[in-house]
């Protein structure tokens, strides 16, 4: 897979760059929101979007102008989405330029510190952390159309979290999905919620992990760390055998047996049978130095090709493990590969191609993996070494969001391609196009980079 990047400029020619943008306003874009069954029902210059049956303008540029909040209609005082001038087809855009967007996410429909993103079943999920919801988008042509919100009764923002229930969220951070189901790391409620079908509205969750029922939100179930409670979960991943959770404030990753999705509905009474970062499930020891069997602050977990990746934010590294089999209590599982450090004992930060600074998310596919770094304001792109075991200090081959690896990364501006504290990422194939989707947290938006 070839990904088009801001910094990848070759002599005598420029690589094409294509960017779509979900702006911080979730209330701009299409002005043609009549319902339809076929395109014949729409005005000239419009097409009937499948699945949601709304007329949308025919695409004129490879750009997300921002979803159009057709249900409910936006208040009249909302600003339109930014009209980002795209570069000519064979020219790279300028590294930075002003778009005129309002910062801060204070207008109706605005994103507030979006973090986790996931694409599955034709649906894009965005964890809108500061608004205590997960926004649901359908990707149609060059538009991102909001069709609902999970955790809130409608699409309007709400920065006050409701009490824990099967239909509410409190600071959701991580989302995982496939074509039929969804997991949400509901960090403020110290739980992970499971939805048995890909929801598009505020459906009730079907299962809960980390709490005895949907109305509780206590840290470690109001007790000490054990095999059932969680403390600020930041990420979840289901690989068909277990659900793995980055249990950040317990400094561990835990795995619950879940060989079928029906099992995920019953995990409120289940116990974890795997732990990484601790020797047993009843300790909560924060490490003071890097080592292959400790995790200082796990914020993301992913499984790919029989390998597990754990993002260790405080020690500025990504650890790799064989996917655990049976766990032996008292024996801490050890990583056998690392990126961001030159050894499994390393814990320093940096900005060169072999270093990371505050990594928070990872996505792996097609022989590449992508790491979002908040302090470096970038996504590093790495080739997956073969074999992966034993890898130390591999260098990123390129980066997204910054012009190069030669200088410290100051907070980026808000032009297309700029990143400011990216907080989550995923890979998506929508309408036959491959996209790298990045939650641009500091800019209160989500950006999509076109690959070819």
NUBA-574343 format. One record per residue: residue in three letters; x, y, z of N, C-alpha, C in turn. Coordinates in steps of 0.05 Angstrom, whole numbers, plus 32768, in hexadecimal, padded with zeros to 4 digits. Last residue first. Example, Ala and Ser with C-alpha at 12.3 -4.5 7.8 and 13.67 -1.06 7.14 Angstrom:
<pts>
SER81017FD3808E81117FEB808F81028001809D ALA81087F8E809C80F67FA6809C81087FBE809C 
</pts>
This chain:
<pts>
UNK7FCA80647FD77FC880577FBD7FDF80447FB9 UNK7FA2808880087FB8807780007FB4806B7FE4 UNK7F9180C580257F8C80B3800F7FA580A28009 UNK7F7D80D380677F9280D480537F8F80BE803E UNK7F5180F7808C7F5580DF807D7F6980E38067 UNK7F47811280CE7F51811480B37F5580F980A6 UNK7F1C813080FB7F27811780F17F2F811B80D5 UNK7F23816281307F1A815881167F25813D8110 UNK7F3F818381557F22817D81577F168174813D UNK7F75818A81577F67819B81447F4981958144 UNK7F848163817B7F89817E81827F7C81928170 UNK7F768133815D7F69813B81777F6C8158817D UNK7F67811881297F798130812D7F6F813E8146 UNK7F6580D8811B7F5880EB812D7F6C81018134 UNK7F6C80C180DA7F7B80CB80F27F6980DE8102 UNK7F6D808E80AC7F5B80A080BB7F6980A780D5 UNK7F828081806E7F8D808180897F7D80968098 UNK7F5E805C803D7F618075804C7F70806F8066 UNK7F5080467FFC7F5E804180157F64805B8023 UNK7F13803D7FDA7F2A804F7FDF7F3680487FFA UNK7EE380237FD37EF9801B7FC37F13802B7FC6 UNK7EC380397FFB7EBC803E7FDF7ED480387FCC UNK7EF7803480287EDB803E80247ED780458006 UNK7F1E801680527F18801580367EFB801C8032 UNK7F49802F80857F2E8029807B7F2F8027805D UNK7F6C802E80C27F6D802B80A57F518023809B UNK7F71805E80F77F69804580ED7F6D804580CF UNK7F82808181357F83807D81187F7980618110 UNK7F8980B781657F7F809C815C7F81809A813E UNK7F9D80E9816F7F9680D881867F8C80BC817E UNK7FCD811B81627FBC810681587FB780F1816D UNK7FDF8153816E7FD9813F81827FC681298177 UNK7FD0816981327FD58175814C7FCB81618161 UNK7FE5816A80EE7FDA815B81057FE28169811F UNK7FD6817D80AB7FE2818380C57FD5817280DB UNK7FB4816F80817FCD816180847FDB8166809E UNK7F9B81B0807B7F98819480747FB381868074 UNK7FAB81D980B57FA681D580987FA381B78092 UNK7FB581E980E97F9D81DA80E47F9681D880C6 UNK7FF881DC81027FE281ED80FB7FCA81DC80F2 UNK801481B48138800F81BB811C7FF881CF8119 UNK804581BE816A802881BA8163802281C48147 UNK808681A78152807581BA8160805881B58159 UNK80B2817781568098817B81498087818E815A UNK80F88181814980E1817C815B80C78184814F UNK811181688109810E817E811D80F781768130 UNK8114814180E2812C814E80E98129816480FF UNK80EE812380C780F6811980E1810D812A80ED UNK80B9814A80A680D1813A80A780D8813380C4 UNK8088816580A780988165808F80B08154808F UNK804D814280C08065815280C58076815180AC UNK8023812280B1801D813880C38034814A80C8 UNK804280E480AF802B80F380A68027810980BA UNK808280C9809A806F80D280AF805980E380A2 UNK80AB808F808C80A080AA8086808D80B1809C UNK80C3806480A380CB806B808780C08086807E UNK80DE805F80E480C7806580D380D1806D80B7 UNK810D802C80F68107804880EF80ED804A80DE UNK81108001812F810B8004811281038021810C UNK811F7FF081648127800A81598124800D813B UNK811F7FAB815A81257FC1816C812C7FDA815D UNK81027F6C815381057F868148810A7F9B815E UNK80F67F3A816881127F44816981177F5F815E UNK80C27F2C813A80CF7F25815480ED7F2E8153 UNK80B77F33810480B47F4A811780C27F458131 UNK80E47F1C80D080D07F1880E480CE7F3080F7 UNK80CC7F5680B680C77F3A80B580E27F2B80BA UNK80B07F9580CC80C77F8480C780BE7F6680C6 UNK80857FBF80AB80857FAA80BF809D7F9780B9 UNK8097800280A480957FE8809780967FD380AD UNK8073803980BF8088802680C18082800E80AF UNK8065807B80C9805F806580B88077805280B7 UNK804A80A580FC8061809880F08059808080E0 UNK802780DE80FE802380C180FC803B80B680EE UNK802F8116812C803381088113802880EB8115 UNK80408134815A802B813E8147802D8130812C UNK806181268183806D812B8169805981338153 UNK803A811E81AA804D813481AD805B813A8193 UNK801C80F28194800F810B819B80238122819D UNK801E80C7815E802E80D28174802480ED817B UNK8008808B8143800180A78148801080B08161 UNK8022805F8114802280668131801D80848134 UNK8017802A80EA8015804780ED8012804D810A UNK80367FF780C28027800080D9802B801D80DE UNK80317FCC808980387FE58095802A7FE880B0 UNK801C7F9F807180397FA1807480437FBB8080 UNK7FE47FA680747FF27FA7805A80107FAB805D UNK7FDF7FC580B57FD37FB8809E7FE67FBA8086 UNK7FD17FE180F47FE27FD080E47FD37FC480CD UNK7FD48019811F7FC48009810C7FD77FFA80F9 UNK7FD58038815F7FE38029814A7FCE801B8138 UNK7FDE806E818D7FCD805D817D7FDE804F8168 UNK8002808E81AA7FE7808981B67FD6807581A6 UNK804380A381BF8032809581AC8017808D81B9 UNK806980CC81D3804E80C981DC803C80BC81C6 UNK809480C881A1808F80D981B8807080D981BD UNK80C7809D818780AB80A4818A80A980B881A1 UNK80FC8090815680F18097817180D4809E816F UNK8113808C8125811380748136810680788151 UNK811180BF810F810180A98102810080908112 UNK810D80ED8147811980E2812E810980CA8125 UNK80F980FF817780EA8107815F80F780FC8145 UNK80EE80DE81B780FE80EC81A380ED80F2818B UNK80F480C081FA80E580CB81E380F880D981CF UNK81068082821B8109809E821580F880A681FD UNK810B804D822A80F2805B823280F38079822B UNK8125800A822181248027821C810A80338223 UNK81267FD4822481297FE3823D81278001823A UNK81267FC181F2810D7FBD8201810F7FC9821D UNK81457FF481C981467FDB81D8812B7FD981E7 UNK813B802181AE8150801081A381537FF681B2 UNK80F6803481A2810E803181B38122801E81A6 UNK80D18033817B80D3804B818B80EA804B819E UNK80BB7FEF818080C38006817080C1801F8182 UNK80CD7FAC819280C57FC7819A80CC7FDB8184 UNK80C47F6881A680CC7F7C819280C17F97819C UNK80B17F4781CD80CA7F3E81BF80D27F5181A9 UNK80987F4E821080997F5681F480B27F4C81E7 UNK80837F1C823E80977F2F823580947F358217 UNK80587F128276805E7F0D825980707F23824F UNK80697EFC82B680627F1382A5806A7F0C8288 UNK804F7ECD82DD80637ECF82C8805B7EE582B5 UNK80247ECC82FE803E7ECF830A80557ED182F6 UNK7FFC7E9F82D87FFE7EB482EC801A7EB482FA UNK80037E948296800C7E8882AF800E7E9E82C4 UNK7FD57E8F82627FE47EA082737FEA7E92828D UNK7FD47E7382217FCD7E70823D7FE07E81824E UNK7FE87EA381F57FD87E8B81F87FCE7E898215 UNK7FEC7EE581D87FEF7ED381EF7FDD7EBA81EC UNK800E7EF2819D7FF47EF281A97FF47EDD81BF UNK80507F0A81AA803F7EF5819E80247EF781AC UNK80557F5281AC80547F3981BA80497F2481A7 UNK80727F9281AD80667F7D819D806A7F6281AC UNK80697FD781BF80737FBC81C580647FA781B5 UNK807D801681B08069800281AA80757FE781AE UNK808B805081DA8092803881CB8079802881C4 UNK808F807382088094807C81EC809C806481DA UNK8080806A823B809B8062823480A180658216 UNK804C807D823A805F808A824B807C80838245 UNK8031805B8213803380788210804A80848220 UNK8036802481F2803E802C820E8045804A820D UNK800D7FFD81CE8019801881CE801D802081EB UNK80177FBC81B8800D7FCC81CF801C7FE781CE UNK80057F89818B80137FA3818F80067FB281A6 UNK800C7F45817F7FFE7F59818E80107F728191 UNK80057F18814880167F29815980047F3D8167 UNK7FE87EFE81217FF27EEE813780047EFE814A UNK7FD97F2A81007FEA7F1480F67FF77F04810D UNK7FCB7F5481357FCE7F5381177FE27F3C8111 UNK7FAB7F7C81647FB57F61815D7FB57F5E813F UNK7FB77FB281927FAD7FA881787FB97F8C8173 UNK7FAC7FE681C07FB37FCA81BB7FA77FC181A1 UNK7FBE802081E57FB3801481CD7FBD7FF781CA UNK7FD5803082147FBE8040820A7FB2803481F1 UNK7FF88022824F7FEE801882367FD58027822D UNK802B8037826D80118043826A8005803A824F UNK805580118276805280288287803680348285 UNK805D7FCE827C80507FE2826B804A7FFA827D UNK808E7F99827B807F7FAE828880737FC08274 UNK80B27F768264809B7F6B8271808A7F7F8280 UNK80DF7F90824F80CC7F83823C80B37F788249 UNK80E57FD2826B80EC7FB6826B80D87FA88258 UNK80F48013828580EB8002827080F57FE68273 UNK80E0802782C880F5802382B380EA8010829E UNK80B7802782EA80C7803F82E980DD803E82D4 UNK8073800F82E48090800C82E2809E802782E1 UNK804080088313804A801982FD8068801782FB UNK80197FD3832480337FDE8328803C7FEE8310 UNK7FEC7FB4833A7FEA7FCD832B80047FDC8330 UNK7FD37F70833D7FE67F8583437FE27F9D8331 UNK7FB47F45832D7FAC7F5383467FC07F69834E UNK7FC57F2683047FAE7F3782FF7FA67F488317 UNK800D7F2782FF7FF47F1B83077FDE7F2F8302 UNK80347F4682E780397F2982E980207F1A82F1 UNK80257F7682B480257F6E82D0802A7F4F82D1 UNK80287F77827D80317F8F828C80327F8A82AA UNK7FEF7F52826D80097F5B826580107F748275 UNK7FC67F1B827C7FCE7F3682837FEA7F3A8279 UNK7F8D7EF182747FA77EF9826A7FAD7F158274 UNK7F5A7EE982847F6C7ED282887F887ED8827D UNK7F277F0D82A77F3D7F0D82947F4F7EF48299 UNK7EE67EF382B07F007EFB82BC7F157EF982A6 UNK7EA07F0882AB7EB87EF982A37ED17F0382B1 UNK7E737F2582B17E787F1182C57E917F0182C0 UNK7E737F4582857E707F52829F7E767F3E82B6 UNK7E727F2782567E8C7F2B82637E8A7F3B827D UNK7E4A7F1982347E497F0E824F7E627F14825F UNK7E507F2982007E397F33820E7E397F2C822C UNK7E7B7F0C81ED7E7F7F2881F57E687F348203 UNK7E657EDB81DE7E747EDD81F77E777EF98200 UNK7E537EE881AC7E3F7EE481C07E4C7EE581DC UNK7E827EE6818F7E777F0081967E617EFE81AB UNK7EAF7EB581AA7E9A7EBD81997E907ED981A1 UNK7ED97EB481CD7EDD7EA681B47EC67EAB81A1 UNK7EF67ED481FA7EDD7EDA81EB7EDF7ECE81CF UNK7F187EE182357F117ECD82217EF67ED48214 UNK7F3A7F1E823A7F237F0F82437F1C7EFA822E UNK7F767F3C824D7F687F2D82387F527F1C8245 UNK7F957F7C825A7F887F6382637F797F57824C UNK7FCF7FA082657FBB7F9882517FAF7F7E825A UNK7FDF7FD382967FDE7FB8828C7FCC7FB68273 UNK7FD87FFD82BC7FF27FF882AF7FF47FDB82A4 UNK7FAA800F82CE7FB47FF782DC7FCE7FEE82D0 UNK7FA0803782AB7FA7803F82C67FAD802782D9 UNK7F948019827A7FAA802C827D7FB38031829A UNK7F8B7FE3825E7F817FEC82787F9580008283 UNK7F797FD182227F8F7FE1822E7F847FEE8247 UNK7F607F9182187F5A7FAC82217F737FB9822C UNK7F487F5F81EC7F5F7F6A81FA7F597F888200 UNK7F207F2781E97F1F7F4481E77F367F4F81F9 UNK7F337EEC81C57F317EFC81DD7F2B7F1981D6 UNK7F287ED781937F2D7EC581A97F2A7ED381C4 UNK7F1D7F0081707F107EE7816B7F147ED28181 UNK7F357F2E81817F437F1F816C7F367F048165 UNK7F247F6F81937F1B7F5381937F277F44817B UNK7F3A7FA381BB7F3E7F9581A17F347F7981A5 UNK7F3B7FE581D77F337FC981D77F367FBD81BC UNK7F54801A82017F52800D81E77F497FF181EB UNK7F54802F82347F588041821E7F5480348202 UNK7F38802E82757F3E801F825D7F3F80328245 UNK7F3B803E82AF7F41804F82987F49803F827F UNK7F3E800382C87F44801E82D27F4E802F82BA UNK7F147FCA82D67F257FDA82C47F287FF682D1 UNK7F097F8682F07F067FA382EF7F1A7FB082DC UNK7F177F4F82EF7EFC7F5882E57EFA7F7682E2 UNK7F457F3E83077F3F7F3482EC7F257F3E82E1 UNK7F5B7F7983297F577F5C83287F517F55830B UNK7F6C7FAF83557F6E7FA2833A7F6A7F84833C UNK7F397FB983887F557FB8837F7F567FAB8363 UNK7EFB7FDC837D7F0D7FCB838D7F297FCD8383 UNK7ED57FF0835B7ED67FFA83777EE77FE88389 UNK7EE27FDA832A7ECA7FD183377ECA7FD88355 UNK7F0D7FFA83197F127FDF83237EFA7FD48333 UNK7EE5803283237F008029831D7F04800D8329 UNK7E9F802D83117EB5802F83257ED080258319 UNK7E6E803082F97E85803D82EB7E9D803E82FD UNK7E2F800F82EA7E47801482FB7E5D802082EB UNK7E07800182C77E03801A82D87E1B802082EA UNK7E0E7FD182AD7E117FEA829E7E0F800382AF UNK7E367FA782D97E1E7FAD82C97E227FC882BC UNK7E6A7F9F82EC7E567F8982EF7E3C7F8D82E0 UNK7E9F7FB282BE7E8B7FB982D27E777FA182D4 UNK7EC07F9C82987ECC7FAD82AC7EB97FB682C2 UNK7E977F9D82607EAE7F91826C7EB97FA58280 UNK7E567F9082477E687FA282557E7E7F928262 UNK7E287F8E820F7E397F8282237E4B7F96822F UNK7E087FAC81EF7DFF7F9081F47E107F838209 UNK7DF07FF081F57E057FDC81F37DFB7FC181FA UNK7DBA800D81D17DC5800381EA7DDB7FEF81E5 UNK7DC8803F819E7DBD802581A77DC9801E81C2 UNK7DC5807381827DCC806F819E7DBE805581A8 UNK7DD6805A81407DC9806D81527DD08066816F UNK7DF2803481287DF3804E811B7DE48063812B UNK7E1A7FFB813C7E04800E81407E0880288130 UNK7E257FBE81267E317FD881217E1B7FED8125 UNK7E137F94815D7E117F9B81417E1C7FB7813E UNK7E227F9081927E217F7781827E1D7F7C8164 UNK7E4F7FB581B57E377FB781A57E377FA18191 UNK7E6D7FBC81F47E6B7FAC81DC7E4F7FAF81CF UNK7E977FE682197E7D7FDF82117E7E7FD081F6 UNK7EC27FE682507EC07FE382337EA57FD9822C UNK7ECF801482867EC37FFC827B7EC77FFC825C UNK7ED1804582A47EE2802E82AA7ED6801482A0 UNK7EB8807282957EA8805F82A37EB7804682AA UNK7EDF808B82787ED5809982907EC3808782A1 UNK7EE78068824C7EFC806B82617EF18077827A UNK7ED0803B82297EC2805182377ED280588250 UNK7EDF802281EF7EED802682097EE2803F8216 UNK7EB37FFD81CB7EB9801881D37EC7801881EE UNK7EAA7FD381927EB37FD681AE7EBA7FF281B3 UNK7E7B7FB781657E8A7FCF816E7E917FCB818C UNK7E6C7F9181287E6A7F9781457E7E7FAD814C UNK7E727F8580F17E587F7F80FF7E567F88811C UNK7EA37F8E80DC7E8C7F9380CB7E717F9080D9 UNK7EC17FAA81177EC47F9B80FE7EAA7F9F80EE UNK7EE37FD881427ECB7FCD81357ED47FBB811F UNK7EF37FFF817B7EFA7FE981697EE17FDF815C UNK7F08803B81997EF3802C818C7EFF8016817B UNK7F19806081D47F20804D81BF7F07804081B3 UNK7EFB808881F37F16808D81E77F1B807A81D0 UNK7EC680AA82137ECF809382027EE9809A81F3 UNK7EB280C982417ECD80CB82367ED580B28227 UNK7E7F80A3824B7E8E80B7825A7EAB80B68251 UNK7E3D809382317E5B809182317E6780A78241 UNK7E00806D82317E10808582367E2D807E8235 UNK7DE0804082307DDD805382197DEE806C821D UNK7DE48023825D7DE9801582447DE98027822C UNK7E058052828A7DEE804082827DF680328268 UNK7E1D808282B77E22806A82A87E08805A82A3 UNK7E0480C682AE7E0B80AE82BF7E0D809582AD UNK7E2180EF827A7E0B80E582897E1480CD829A UNK7E4F812482757E4A810882737E3281008284 UNK7E4E815D824F7E478153826A7E4081368267 UNK7E538171821D7E6C816D822C7E6781648248 UNK7E36816381E37E2F816581FF7E48815E820F UNK7E1E817381A07E33816E81B47E29817181D1 UNK7DEA8150817C7DF4816981887E098163819E UNK7DD4812281687DEE812A815E7DF98144816A UNK7DB780FF81A17DB6810B81877DD28114817F UNK7DC080E581D27DA680E081C47DA480EC81A8 UNK7DFF80C381D87DEF80DB81DA7DD580D781CA UNK7E15809181CF7E1B809E81E87E0C80B881ED UNK7E1F809A818B7E1C808681A07E25809481BA UNK7DFC80BA81567E1080BC816B7E0A80A78180 UNK7DF480BC810E7DEC80B881297E0380BC813D UNK7E0680C880DC7DEC80BB80DE7DE380B680FA UNK7E2A80F780B77E2480EC80D17E0880E080D2 UNK7E5080EA807F7E3580F180877E2F80E680A3 UNK7E828102805D7E7E80F280757E6480FB8081 UNK7E8C810080167E80810B802D7E8180F78044 UNK7E9980EF7FE37EAD80FF7FF17EA1810C800A UNK7E7580B47FE97E8380C57FD67E9980D47FE5 UNK7E6A80AB802B7E5D80AA80127E6B80BE7FFF UNK7E6F808C80667E80809880537E7480958037 UNK7E4B809C80A07E4B808C80887E5C809A8073 UNK7E5C809F80E57E5C80AB80CA7E59809680B5 UNK7E5080AC81277E4D809881137E4A80A680F8 UNK7E7380BC81637E6480C4814C7E6680AF8136 UNK7E6C80AE81A57E7980A4818D7E6880AC8175 UNK7E7480DA81DD7E6480CC81C97E7780C081B4 UNK7E86810681FD7E7B80EE82097E6A80DE81F5 UNK7EA0813281EA7E83813381E97E76811981F2 UNK7ED5812481EE7ECC813A81FE7EAE813D81FE UNK7ED880F881C77EDD80F481E47ED0810A81F5 UNK7EBE80DA81997EBE80F7819E7EC080FB81BD UNK7ED480AA81737ED180AF81907ED480CC8195 UNK7EB5809881397EC880AC81447EC280B08162 UNK7EAD806981067EA7807081227EBD8083812C UNK7E92805F80C77EA9806A80D57E9F807380F1 UNK7E7B802780A37E75803B80B77E8F804480C4 UNK7E7F7FF980867E78801180787E738029808A UNK7E927FD480AB7E777FD280A17E6D7FEA8093 UNK7EBE800180CB7EB57FE680C77E987FE680BD UNK7EF0802780E87EDF802480D17ED8800780CD UNK7EFF8053811E7EFD803881147EEA803880FC UNK7F23807A814E7F14807881357F14805C812C UNK7F2D809F818B7F2D8086817C7F1B80888163 UNK7F2480DF818E7F3A80CD81937F3980B48181 UNK7F148125818E7F0F810A81847F2880F98188 UNK7F0A815881AB7F1F814681B27F1A812981A8 UNK7ECE816181967EDD816A81AD7EF1815581B5 UNK7EAC8178815D7EBB8163816A7ECB816F8181 UNK7E6D819C815B7E8A819A815A7E9581818167 UNK7E3681A5815E7E3F8190814C7E5D818C814B UNK7E3D81EA816B7E2C81D2816A7E3681BE8156 UNK7E8081FE817E7E678201816F7E5781E78170 UNK7EB081F281967E9B81FE81A77E8082018198 UNK7EE481E081867ECD81CE81877EB681D88198 UNK7F1481FC81807F0981F8819B7EF181E6819C UNK7F13822981487F1F821681597F0F82118172 UNK7EF7823181087EF5823981247F0082238136 UNK7F20823580CD7F0E822680DF7F0E823280FB UNK7F42824B80A87F2C825C80B27F19824D80C4 UNK7F6F823280967F55822A808A7F3E823B8093 UNK7FB2824280867F9B824680977F81823F8088 UNK7FE4821080797FD5822880727FBC822A8083 UNK801F81EB806E800D81F780817FFE820E8074 UNK803681D58040803781C68059802381D1806D UNK800F81D78003802181E38016802081D58031 UNK800581987FDF7FFC81B17FEB801281BD7FFD UNK802881807FA58023817D7FC2801981987FCD UNK800C81767F65801C81877F77801481817F94 UNK7FEA815F7F40800681557F42801881667F54 UNK7FB781797F467FBA815C7F497FD781527F4D UNK7FBC81B37F727FB981A67F577FC181897F59 UNK7FA181AE7FB57FB781B47FA27FB081A87F87 UNK7F6381CB7FCD7F7581B47FC77F8A81BC7FB3 UNK7F4D81F37FFF7F5681F47FE37F6A81DD7FDF UNK7F1781E580267F3481E280247F3C81E18007 UNK7EEB820480467EEE81FF80297F0C81FD8024 UNK7ED181EA80837EE681F880747EE781F08057 UNK7E8981EB808D7EA381DF808E7EB881EE807D UNK7E66822680A57E6A821080937E8682048097 UNK7E51823180E97E62823880D27E63822080BF UNK7E0F823881027E27822880FE7E36823180E6 UNK7DDF825281087DF88262810D7E118251810A UNK7DB4823181007DBB824380EA7DD6825180EE UNK7DC081EC81147DB78208811A7DC2821B8105 UNK7DB581B680E67DC681C780F67DBA81E180FD UNK7D81818580ED7D8D819B80DE7D9E81AC80F0 UNK7D978146810E7D84815C81097D91817280F9 UNK7DA1813780CD7D8F812F80E37D9D813280FD UNK7DCA814C80B07DB0814E80A57D9A814680B9 UNK7E02815980B77DEE815980CC7DD2815D80C2 UNK7E2C815380917E178168808D7E01816880A2 UNK7E748151809A7E5A814580997E43815A809C UNK7EA6816E80717E99816D808C7E7D81628088 UNK7EBD816880427EB78184804A7EAB81858066 UNK7EEF8140802D7ED8814080407ED4815D8047 UNK7F02813B7FEA7F04814980037EEB81448013 UNK7F1081407FB07F1681297FC17F1981337FDD UNK7ED881627F917EF481617F997EF781497FAC UNK7EA5815A7F847EB4816C7F727ED1816D7F7A UNK7E71812A7F877E8B81337F8F7E9881457F7A UNK7E2D81417F887E4281317F7B7E5D813C7F82 UNK7E0C81477FC77E1881537FAF7E2C81417FA3 UNK7DDA81177FD97DF381257FDF7DFE81317FC5 UNK7D9E81027FF57DAB810D7FDE7DC4811D7FE7 UNK7D9B80C6801B7D9B80E3801C7DA980ED8003 UNK7D9D808F802C7D878099801B7D8480B8801F UNK7DC0806E80477DB3808380577D9E80928047 UNK7DC88046801E7DC68040803A7DB78055804A UNK7DE480747FED7DD8805B7FF57DD880588014 UNK7DD180B57FDA7DE580A57FE97DD7808B7FF2 UNK7DC280CC7F9C7DB680BF7FB37DCA80AE7FC1 UNK7DE081097F877DDF80EC7F857DD180E17F9E UNK7DDC81457F5F7DDD81367F787DD981197F73 UNK7DD581627F327DEE81657F3F7DF181567F59 UNK7D8F816E7F3B7DA6816C7F297DC081717F38 UNK7D72814D7F757D7681637F637D8E815E7F51 UNK7D5981087F777D6A811F7F807D6A81357F6B UNK7D4180DB7F647D3280EB7F777D4081057F7F UNK7D6780C17F477D5280D07F387D4180E17F4A UNK7D8480A57F6A7D8F80BF7F637D7B80CF7F53 UNK7D5380877F977D6780867F817D7080A27F7B UNK7D3C80997FC67D40807C7FC27D5480777FAC UNK7D4580CE7FF67D4480C37FDB7D4580A57FDC UNK7D40810F80177D4180F280177D3D80E77FFB UNK7D6B814880117D51813C800D7D54811D800E UNK7D97816D801D7D918156802D7D76814A8029 UNK7DC1818E80097DAE81827FF77DA1816A8004 UNK7DF281A180197DDA81B2801C7DC281A7800D UNK7E298185803A7E14818280267DFC8193802D UNK7E4A81AB80677E4E819B804F7E36819B803D UNK7E4781A680AF7E4B81B580967E4D81A1807F UNK7E4D819480E37E34819F80DB7E3781AF80C1 UNK7E75818981067E66817280FC7E4C817C80F0 UNK7EB081AA81047E9381AE81037E86819680F7 UNK7EE2819780FE7ED8819981197EBB81A08119 UNK7EDC816E80C27EE3818680D17ED9818480ED UNK7EF9813A80A47EE1813F80B47EE8815680C6 UNK7F17813B80657F17814780807EFC8146808C UNK7F46811D80397F2A812380407F2A812A805E UNK7F798127800A7F71812880267F53812C8028 UNK7FAF81137FE37F9281167FE47F8981148001 UNK7FE481217FB97FDB81207FD57FBD81247FD5 UNK801681077F8F7FFB81117F937FF3810E7FB0 UNK805A811B7F96804581067F97802A81137F9B UNK807F81407F678072813F7F81805E81287F80 UNK80C181437F4A80A4813E7F498099813D7F65 UNK80F681507F5080EA81557F3680CC814E7F35 UNK80FF81247F88810A81377F7580FB81377F5B UNK80C5811C7FB380DB81117FA480E681257F90 UNK80AA811E7FF280AE812E7FDA80C781237FCC UNK808781118024809480FF80118096810D7FF5 UNK806B812C8049808881308049809681208033 UNK8035811F8043803D813A8040805C813D803C UNK802880E3801D803080F18036803A810D8030 UNK800280AC800B800C80C68003801080D8801B UNK80158069800D8006807E801A801280998012 UNK800D802B7FEE801B80447FED800A805A7FF9 UNK80117FE88000800080008000801280198000 
</pts>
